[in-house]
């Protein structure tokens, strides 16, 4: 059985996503923290570009929690 994925509408194109991700500079981030930095950057990009207000709010809350180390 194939599950249908629920997609969140966004104004971002794949090319724009690639450009936005390239803006993240990982040189000053320790290797152990790079995964978290990438996730935080992607979450911020998503929160800025999704068109669904409820999804935008959830992403901004997730970004806030990540930045402030809430569990």
mmCIF file as gemmi writes it, N, C-alpha and C atoms, coordinates in Angstrom:
data_model
loop_
_atom_site.group_PDB
_atom_site.id
_atom_site.type_symbol
_atom_site.label_atom_id
_atom_site.label_alt_id
_atom_site.label_comp_id
_atom_site.label_asym_id
_atom_site.label_entity_id
_atom_site.label_seq_id
_atom_site.pdbx_PDB_ins_code
_atom_site.Cartn_x
_atom_site.Cartn_y
_atom_site.Cartn_z
_atom_site.occupancy
_atom_site.B_iso_or_equiv
_atom_site.pdbx_formal_charge
_atom_site.auth_seq_id
_atom_site.auth_asym_id
_atom_site.pdbx_PDB_model_num
ATOM 1 N N . UNK Axp A 1 ? 0.846 -1.184 0 1 0 ? 1 A 1
ATOM 2 C CA . UNK Axp A 1 ? 0 0 0 1 0 ? 1 A 1
ATOM 3 C C . UNK Axp A 1 ? 0.89 1.246 0 1 0 ? 1 A 1
ATOM 4 N N . UNK Axp A 2 ? 0.588 2.17 -0.868 1 0 ? 2 A 1
ATOM 5 C CA . UNK Axp A 2 ? 1.339 3.417 -0.973 1 0 ? 2 A 1
ATOM 6 C C . UNK Axp A 2 ? 0.58 4.494 -0.222 1 0 ? 2 A 1
ATOM 7 N N . UNK Axp A 3 ? 1.296 5.164 0.682 1 0 ? 3 A 1
ATOM 8 C CA . UNK Axp A 3 ? 0.678 6.258 1.432 1 0 ? 3 A 1
ATOM 9 C C . UNK Axp A 3 ? 0.784 7.542 0.628 1 0 ? 3 A 1
ATOM 10 N N . UNK Axp A 4 ? -0.296 8.301 0.634 1 0 ? 4 A 1
ATOM 11 C CA . UNK Axp A 4 ? -0.258 9.607 -0.008 1 0 ? 4 A 1
ATOM 12 C C . UNK Axp A 4 ? 0.398 10.59 0.952 1 0 ? 4 A 1
ATOM 13 N N . UNK Axp A 5 ? 1.317 11.371 0.425 1 0 ? 5 A 1
ATOM 14 C CA . UNK Axp A 5 ? 1.966 12.383 1.246 1 0 ? 5 A 1
ATOM 15 C C . UNK Axp A 5 ? 1.167 13.67 1.183 1 0 ? 5 A 1
ATOM 16 N N . UNK Axp A 6 ? 1.12 14.337 2.318 1 0 ? 6 A 1
ATOM 17 C CA . UNK Axp A 6 ? 0.444 15.626 2.373 1 0 ? 6 A 1
ATOM 18 C C . UNK Axp A 6 ? 1.504 16.707 2.151 1 0 ? 6 A 1
ATOM 19 N N . UNK Axp A 7 ? 1.321 17.489 1.122 1 0 ? 7 A 1
ATOM 20 C CA . UNK Axp A 7 ? 2.269 18.544 0.812 1 0 ? 7 A 1
ATOM 21 C C . UNK Axp A 7 ? 1.734 19.883 1.287 1 0 ? 7 A 1
ATOM 22 N N . UNK Axp A 8 ? 2.649 20.731 1.717 1 0 ? 8 A 1
ATOM 23 C CA . UNK Axp A 8 ? 2.294 22.069 2.17 1 0 ? 8 A 1
ATOM 24 C C . UNK Axp A 8 ? 2.569 23.02 1.014 1 0 ? 8 A 1
ATOM 25 N N . UNK Axp A 9 ? 1.57 23.783 0.576 1 0 ? 9 A 1
ATOM 26 C CA . UNK Axp A 9 ? 1.803 24.702 -0.541 1 0 ? 9 A 1
ATOM 27 C C . UNK Axp A 9 ? 2.832 25.773 -0.19 1 0 ? 9 A 1
ATOM 28 N N . UNK Axp A 10 ? 3.686 26.073 -1.156 1 0 ? 10 A 1
ATOM 29 C CA . UNK Axp A 10 ? 4.755 27.035 -0.947 1 0 ? 10 A 1
ATOM 30 C C . UNK Axp A 10 ? 4.946 27.874 -2.195 1 0 ? 10 A 1
ATOM 31 N N . UNK Axp A 11 ? 5.467 29.064 -2.012 1 0 ? 11 A 1
ATOM 32 C CA . UNK Axp A 11 ? 5.769 29.937 -3.145 1 0 ? 11 A 1
ATOM 33 C C . UNK Axp A 11 ? 7.195 29.718 -3.641 1 0 ? 11 A 1
ATOM 34 N N . UNK Axp A 12 ? 7.904 28.796 -3.058 1 0 ? 12 A 1
ATOM 35 C CA . UNK Axp A 12 ? 9.313 28.552 -3.358 1 0 ? 12 A 1
ATOM 36 C C . UNK Axp A 12 ? 9.466 27.513 -4.465 1 0 ? 12 A 1
ATOM 37 N N . UNK Axp A 13 ? 10.315 27.813 -5.433 1 0 ? 13 A 1
ATOM 38 C CA . UNK Axp A 13 ? 10.613 26.84 -6.481 1 0 ? 13 A 1
ATOM 39 C C . UNK Axp A 13 ? 11.83 26.025 -6.064 1 0 ? 13 A 1
ATOM 40 N N . UNK Axp A 14 ? 12.058 24.872 -6.667 1 0 ? 14 A 1
ATOM 41 C CA . UNK Axp A 14 ? 13.255 24.084 -6.334 1 0 ? 14 A 1
ATOM 42 C C . UNK Axp A 14 ? 14.559 24.861 -6.557 1 0 ? 14 A 1
ATOM 43 N N . UNK Axp A 15 ? 14.61 25.668 -7.603 1 0 ? 15 A 1
ATOM 44 C CA . UNK Axp A 15 ? 15.813 26.464 -7.876 1 0 ? 15 A 1
ATOM 45 C C . UNK Axp A 15 ? 16.03 27.488 -6.757 1 0 ? 15 A 1
ATOM 46 N N . UNK Axp A 16 ? 14.952 28.142 -6.333 1 0 ? 16 A 1
ATOM 47 C CA . UNK Axp A 16 ? 15.051 29.124 -5.25 1 0 ? 16 A 1
ATOM 48 C C . UNK Axp A 16 ? 15.465 28.451 -3.942 1 0 ? 16 A 1
ATOM 49 N N . UNK Axp A 17 ? 14.953 27.243 -3.698 1 0 ? 17 A 1
ATOM 50 C CA . UNK Axp A 17 ? 15.348 26.503 -2.499 1 0 ? 17 A 1
ATOM 51 C C . UNK Axp A 17 ? 16.849 26.211 -2.521 1 0 ? 17 A 1
ATOM 52 N N . UNK Axp A 18 ? 17.339 25.794 -3.671 1 0 ? 18 A 1
ATOM 53 C CA . UNK Axp A 18 ? 18.778 25.532 -3.8 1 0 ? 18 A 1
ATOM 54 C C . UNK Axp A 18 ? 19.605 26.766 -3.517 1 0 ? 18 A 1
ATOM 55 N N . UNK Axp A 19 ? 19.188 27.902 -4.054 1 0 ? 19 A 1
ATOM 56 C CA . UNK Axp A 19 ? 19.911 29.157 -3.816 1 0 ? 19 A 1
ATOM 57 C C . UNK Axp A 19 ? 19.857 29.551 -2.338 1 0 ? 19 A 1
ATOM 58 N N . UNK Axp A 20 ? 18.69 29.382 -1.73 1 0 ? 20 A 1
ATOM 59 C CA . UNK Axp A 20 ? 18.534 29.735 -0.313 1 0 ? 20 A 1
ATOM 60 C C . UNK Axp A 20 ? 19.4 28.839 0.572 1 0 ? 20 A 1
ATOM 61 N N . UNK Axp A 21 ? 19.473 27.561 0.248 1 0 ? 21 A 1
ATOM 62 C CA . UNK Axp A 21 ? 20.292 26.637 1.041 1 0 ? 21 A 1
ATOM 63 C C . UNK Axp A 21 ? 21.78 26.937 0.882 1 0 ? 21 A 1
ATOM 64 N N . UNK Axp A 22 ? 22.181 27.403 -0.298 1 0 ? 22 A 1
ATOM 65 C CA . UNK Axp A 22 ? 23.589 27.738 -0.533 1 0 ? 22 A 1
ATOM 66 C C . UNK Axp A 22 ? 24.044 28.923 0.311 1 0 ? 22 A 1
ATOM 67 N N . UNK Axp A 23 ? 23.105 29.728 0.783 1 0 ? 23 A 1
ATOM 68 C CA . UNK Axp A 23 ? 23.451 30.897 1.588 1 0 ? 23 A 1
ATOM 69 C C . UNK Axp A 23 ? 23.936 30.526 2.991 1 0 ? 23 A 1
ATOM 70 N N . UNK Axp A 24 ? 23.691 29.3 3.399 1 0 ? 24 A 1
ATOM 71 C CA . UNK Axp A 24 ? 24.122 28.865 4.727 1 0 ? 24 A 1
ATOM 72 C C . UNK Axp A 24 ? 25.624 28.607 4.714 1 0 ? 24 A 1
ATOM 73 N N . UNK Axp A 25 ? 26.352 29.306 5.566 1 0 ? 25 A 1
ATOM 74 C CA . UNK Axp A 25 ? 27.802 29.145 5.668 1 0 ? 25 A 1
ATOM 75 C C . UNK Axp A 25 ? 28.109 28.226 6.852 1 0 ? 25 A 1
ATOM 76 N N . UNK Axp A 26 ? 28.586 27.038 6.559 1 0 ? 26 A 1
ATOM 77 C CA . UNK Axp A 26 ? 28.864 26.049 7.607 1 0 ? 26 A 1
ATOM 78 C C . UNK Axp A 26 ? 30.304 26.068 8.086 1 0 ? 26 A 1
ATOM 79 N N . UNK Axp A 27 ? 31.133 26.948 7.549 1 0 ? 27 A 1
ATOM 80 C CA . UNK Axp A 27 ? 32.555 26.927 7.892 1 0 ? 27 A 1
ATOM 81 C C . UNK Axp A 27 ? 32.821 27.226 9.366 1 0 ? 27 A 1
ATOM 82 N N . UNK Axp A 28 ? 32.005 28.05 9.978 1 0 ? 28 A 1
ATOM 83 C CA . UNK Axp A 28 ? 32.245 28.399 11.384 1 0 ? 28 A 1
ATOM 84 C C . UNK Axp A 28 ? 31.47 27.501 12.352 1 0 ? 28 A 1
ATOM 85 N N . UNK Axp A 29 ? 30.755 26.527 11.832 1 0 ? 29 A 1
ATOM 86 C CA . UNK Axp A 29 ? 29.937 25.651 12.671 1 0 ? 29 A 1
ATOM 87 C C . UNK Axp A 29 ? 30.665 24.327 12.866 1 0 ? 29 A 1
ATOM 88 N N . UNK Axp A 30 ? 30.814 23.877 14.104 1 0 ? 30 A 1
ATOM 89 C CA . UNK Axp A 30 ? 31.492 22.603 14.358 1 0 ? 30 A 1
ATOM 90 C C . UNK Axp A 30 ? 30.776 21.453 13.634 1 0 ? 30 A 1
ATOM 91 N N . UNK Axp A 31 ? 31.529 20.485 13.143 1 0 ? 31 A 1
ATOM 92 C CA . UNK Axp A 31 ? 30.929 19.368 12.403 1 0 ? 31 A 1
ATOM 93 C C . UNK Axp A 31 ? 29.775 18.687 13.141 1 0 ? 31 A 1
ATOM 94 N N . UNK Axp A 32 ? 29.866 18.582 14.437 1 0 ? 32 A 1
ATOM 95 C CA . UNK Axp A 32 ? 28.81 17.915 15.218 1 0 ? 32 A 1
ATOM 96 C C . UNK Axp A 32 ? 27.494 18.694 15.197 1 0 ? 32 A 1
ATOM 97 N N . UNK Axp A 33 ? 27.552 19.994 14.926 1 0 ? 33 A 1
ATOM 98 C CA . UNK Axp A 33 ? 26.353 20.834 14.946 1 0 ? 33 A 1
ATOM 99 C C . UNK Axp A 33 ? 25.836 21.192 13.561 1 0 ? 33 A 1
ATOM 100 N N . UNK Axp A 34 ? 26.484 20.723 12.518 1 0 ? 34 A 1
ATOM 101 C CA . UNK Axp A 34 ? 26.102 21.117 11.161 1 0 ? 34 A 1
ATOM 102 C C . UNK Axp A 34 ? 24.727 20.588 10.761 1 0 ? 34 A 1
ATOM 103 N N . UNK Axp A 35 ? 24.391 19.391 11.168 1 0 ? 35 A 1
ATOM 104 C CA . UNK Axp A 35 ? 23.069 18.843 10.848 1 0 ? 35 A 1
ATOM 105 C C . UNK Axp A 35 ? 21.969 19.705 11.427 1 0 ? 35 A 1
ATOM 106 N N . UNK Axp A 36 ? 22.141 20.111 12.668 1 0 ? 36 A 1
ATOM 107 C CA . UNK Axp A 36 ? 21.147 20.96 13.322 1 0 ? 36 A 1
ATOM 108 C C . UNK Axp A 36 ? 21.063 22.32 12.624 1 0 ? 36 A 1
ATOM 109 N N . UNK Axp A 37 ? 22.2 22.86 12.226 1 0 ? 37 A 1
ATOM 110 C CA . UNK Axp A 37 ? 22.218 24.156 11.541 1 0 ? 37 A 1
ATOM 111 C C . UNK Axp A 37 ? 21.473 24.076 10.21 1 0 ? 37 A 1
ATOM 112 N N . UNK Axp A 38 ? 21.664 22.985 9.498 1 0 ? 38 A 1
ATOM 113 C CA . UNK Axp A 38 ? 20.978 22.796 8.216 1 0 ? 38 A 1
ATOM 114 C C . UNK Axp A 38 ? 19.479 22.686 8.433 1 0 ? 38 A 1
ATOM 115 N N . UNK Axp A 39 ? 19.062 21.915 9.439 1 0 ? 39 A 1
ATOM 116 C CA . UNK Axp A 39 ? 17.63 21.776 9.733 1 0 ? 39 A 1
ATOM 117 C C . UNK Axp A 39 ? 17.012 23.118 10.123 1 0 ? 39 A 1
ATOM 118 N N . UNK Axp A 40 ? 17.719 23.901 10.945 1 0 ? 40 A 1
ATOM 119 C CA . UNK Axp A 40 ? 17.207 25.205 11.354 1 0 ? 40 A 1
ATOM 120 C C . UNK Axp A 40 ? 17.069 26.139 10.156 1 0 ? 40 A 1
ATOM 121 N N . UNK Axp A 41 ? 18.061 26.13 9.283 1 0 ? 41 A 1
ATOM 122 C CA . UNK Axp A 41 ? 18.033 26.988 8.099 1 0 ? 41 A 1
ATOM 123 C C . UNK Axp A 41 ? 16.874 26.595 7.189 1 0 ? 41 A 1
ATOM 124 N N . UNK Axp A 42 ? 16.701 25.305 6.962 1 0 ? 42 A 1
ATOM 125 C CA . UNK Axp A 42 ? 15.611 24.821 6.118 1 0 ? 42 A 1
ATOM 126 C C . UNK Axp A 42 ? 14.251 25.159 6.723 1 0 ? 42 A 1
ATOM 127 N N . UNK Axp A 43 ? 14.11 25.013 8.031 1 0 ? 43 A 1
ATOM 128 C CA . UNK Axp A 43 ? 12.853 25.34 8.706 1 0 ? 43 A 1
ATOM 129 C C . UNK Axp A 43 ? 12.522 26.817 8.54 1 0 ? 43 A 1
ATOM 130 N N . UNK Axp A 44 ? 13.531 27.671 8.668 1 0 ? 44 A 1
ATOM 131 C CA . UNK Axp A 44 ? 13.306 29.111 8.498 1 0 ? 44 A 1
ATOM 132 C C . UNK Axp A 44 ? 12.878 29.424 7.074 1 0 ? 44 A 1
ATOM 133 N N . UNK Axp A 45 ? 13.537 28.823 6.099 1 0 ? 45 A 1
ATOM 134 C CA . UNK Axp A 45 ? 13.169 29.041 4.697 1 0 ? 45 A 1
ATOM 135 C C . UNK Axp A 45 ? 11.726 28.598 4.465 1 0 ? 45 A 1
ATOM 136 N N . UNK Axp A 46 ? 11.395 27.437 4.975 1 0 ? 46 A 1
ATOM 137 C CA . UNK Axp A 46 ? 10.04 26.914 4.793 1 0 ? 46 A 1
ATOM 138 C C . UNK Axp A 46 ? 9.017 27.837 5.447 1 0 ? 46 A 1
ATOM 139 N N . UNK Axp A 47 ? 9.293 28.296 6.654 1 0 ? 47 A 1
ATOM 140 C CA . UNK Axp A 47 ? 8.359 29.169 7.371 1 0 ? 47 A 1
ATOM 141 C C . UNK Axp A 47 ? 8.15 30.484 6.624 1 0 ? 47 A 1
ATOM 142 N N . UNK Axp A 48 ? 9.176 30.937 5.924 1 0 ? 48 A 1
ATOM 143 C CA . UNK Axp A 48 ? 9.068 32.196 5.187 1 0 ? 48 A 1
ATOM 144 C C . UNK Axp A 48 ? 8.32 32.053 3.865 1 0 ? 48 A 1
ATOM 145 N N . UNK Axp A 49 ? 8.191 30.829 3.346 1 0 ? 49 A 1
ATOM 146 C CA . UNK Axp A 49 ? 7.654 30.671 1.997 1 0 ? 49 A 1
ATOM 147 C C . UNK Axp A 49 ? 6.365 29.864 1.882 1 0 ? 49 A 1
ATOM 148 N N . UNK Axp A 50 ? 5.948 29.159 2.925 1 0 ? 50 A 1
ATOM 149 C CA . UNK Axp A 50 ? 4.705 28.393 2.806 1 0 ? 50 A 1
ATOM 150 C C . UNK Axp A 50 ? 3.52 29.351 2.735 1 0 ? 50 A 1
ATOM 151 N N . UNK Axp A 51 ? 2.481 28.927 2.051 1 0 ? 51 A 1
ATOM 152 C CA . UNK Axp A 51 ? 1.313 29.798 1.877 1 0 ? 51 A 1
ATOM 153 C C . UNK Axp A 51 ? 0.16 29.438 2.807 1 0 ? 51 A 1
ATOM 154 N N . UNK Axp A 52 ? 0.26 28.32 3.494 1 0 ? 52 A 1
ATOM 155 C CA . UNK Axp A 52 ? -0.771 27.891 4.441 1 0 ? 52 A 1
ATOM 156 C C . UNK Axp A 52 ? -0.475 28.544 5.795 1 0 ? 52 A 1
ATOM 157 N N . UNK Axp A 53 ? -1.357 29.428 6.287 1 0 ? 53 A 1
ATOM 158 C CA . UNK Axp A 53 ? -1.096 30.14 7.543 1 0 ? 53 A 1
ATOM 159 C C . UNK Axp A 53 ? -0.875 29.216 8.743 1 0 ? 53 A 1
ATOM 160 N N . UNK Axp A 54 ? -1.626 28.127 8.823 1 0 ? 54 A 1
ATOM 161 C CA . UNK Axp A 54 ? -1.471 27.203 9.948 1 0 ? 54 A 1
ATOM 162 C C . UNK Axp A 54 ? -0.113 26.507 9.888 1 0 ? 54 A 1
ATOM 163 N N . UNK Axp A 55 ? 0.288 26.067 8.712 1 0 ? 55 A 1
ATOM 164 C CA . UNK Axp A 55 ? 1.597 25.42 8.556 1 0 ? 55 A 1
ATOM 165 C C . UNK Axp A 55 ? 2.715 26.414 8.842 1 0 ? 55 A 1
ATOM 166 N N . UNK Axp A 56 ? 2.54 27.665 8.4 1 0 ? 56 A 1
ATOM 167 C CA . UNK Axp A 56 ? 3.545 28.707 8.653 1 0 ? 56 A 1
ATOM 168 C C . UNK Axp A 56 ? 3.744 28.905 10.156 1 0 ? 56 A 1
ATOM 169 N N . UNK Axp A 57 ? 2.639 28.943 10.894 1 0 ? 57 A 1
ATOM 170 C CA . UNK Axp A 57 ? 2.714 29.12 12.345 1 0 ? 57 A 1
ATOM 171 C C . UNK Axp A 57 ? 3.441 27.945 12.995 1 0 ? 57 A 1
ATOM 172 N N . UNK Axp A 58 ? 3.128 26.727 12.567 1 0 ? 58 A 1
ATOM 173 C CA . UNK Axp A 58 ? 3.781 25.541 13.13 1 0 ? 58 A 1
ATOM 174 C C . UNK Axp A 58 ? 5.273 25.548 12.844 1 0 ? 58 A 1
ATOM 175 N N . UNK Axp A 59 ? 5.658 25.937 11.645 1 0 ? 59 A 1
ATOM 176 C CA . UNK Axp A 59 ? 7.078 25.985 11.291 1 0 ? 59 A 1
ATOM 177 C C . UNK Axp A 59 ? 7.816 27.067 12.075 1 0 ? 59 A 1
ATOM 178 N N . UNK Axp A 60 ? 7.185 28.204 12.253 1 0 ? 60 A 1
ATOM 179 C CA . UNK Axp A 60 ? 7.836 29.273 13.033 1 0 ? 60 A 1
ATOM 180 C C . UNK Axp A 60 ? 8.002 28.855 14.488 1 0 ? 60 A 1
ATOM 181 N N . UNK Axp A 61 ? 7.019 28.139 15.016 1 0 ? 61 A 1
ATOM 182 C CA . UNK Axp A 61 ? 7.118 27.641 16.387 1 0 ? 61 A 1
ATOM 183 C C . UNK Axp A 61 ? 8.236 26.604 16.483 1 0 ? 61 A 1
ATOM 184 N N . UNK Axp A 62 ? 8.33 25.727 15.505 1 0 ? 62 A 1
ATOM 185 C CA . UNK Axp A 62 ? 9.402 24.721 15.493 1 0 ? 62 A 1
ATOM 186 C C . UNK Axp A 62 ? 10.763 25.401 15.411 1 0 ? 62 A 1
ATOM 187 N N . UNK Axp A 63 ? 10.871 26.447 14.594 1 0 ? 63 A 1
ATOM 188 C CA . UNK Axp A 63 ? 12.128 27.184 14.479 1 0 ? 63 A 1
ATOM 189 C C . UNK Axp A 63 ? 12.485 27.838 15.81 1 0 ? 63 A 1
ATOM 190 N N . UNK Axp A 64 ? 11.498 28.433 16.475 1 0 ? 64 A 1
ATOM 191 C CA . UNK Axp A 64 ? 11.724 29.055 17.784 1 0 ? 64 A 1
ATOM 192 C C . UNK Axp A 64 ? 12.215 28.022 18.79 1 0 ? 64 A 1
ATOM 193 N N . UNK Axp A 65 ? 11.547 26.864 18.818 1 0 ? 65 A 1
ATOM 194 C CA . UNK Axp A 65 ? 11.936 25.806 19.753 1 0 ? 65 A 1
ATOM 195 C C . UNK Axp A 65 ? 13.359 25.33 19.492 1 0 ? 65 A 1
ATOM 196 N N . UNK Axp A 66 ? 13.72 25.183 18.232 1 0 ? 66 A 1
ATOM 197 C CA . UNK Axp A 66 ? 15.068 24.728 17.89 1 0 ? 66 A 1
ATOM 198 C C . UNK Axp A 66 ? 16.119 25.74 18.331 1 0 ? 66 A 1
ATOM 199 N N . UNK Axp A 67 ? 15.854 27.017 18.111 1 0 ? 67 A 1
ATOM 200 C CA . UNK Axp A 67 ? 16.824 28.06 18.459 1 0 ? 67 A 1
ATOM 201 C C . UNK Axp A 67 ? 17.017 28.18 19.959 1 0 ? 67 A 1
ATOM 202 N N . UNK Axp A 68 ? 15.974 27.867 20.717 1 0 ? 68 A 1
ATOM 203 C CA . UNK Axp A 68 ? 16.042 28.048 22.164 1 0 ? 68 A 1
ATOM 204 C C . UNK Axp A 68 ? 16.162 26.71 22.913 1 0 ? 68 A 1
ATOM 205 N N . UNK Axp A 69 ? 16.46 25.663 22.175 1 0 ? 69 A 1
ATOM 206 C CA . UNK Axp A 69 ? 16.714 24.337 22.745 1 0 ? 69 A 1
ATOM 207 C C . UNK Axp A 69 ? 15.584 23.794 23.597 1 0 ? 69 A 1
ATOM 208 N N . UNK Axp A 70 ? 14.341 24.078 23.221 1 0 ? 70 A 1
ATOM 209 C CA . UNK Axp A 70 ? 13.201 23.481 23.913 1 0 ? 70 A 1
ATOM 210 C C . UNK Axp A 70 ? 13.004 22.076 23.395 1 0 ? 70 A 1
ATOM 211 N N . UNK Axp A 71 ? 12.529 21.198 24.235 1 0 ? 71 A 1
ATOM 212 C CA . UNK Axp A 71 ? 12.281 19.812 23.808 1 0 ? 71 A 1
ATOM 213 C C . UNK Axp A 71 ? 10.84 19.578 23.529 1 0 ? 71 A 1
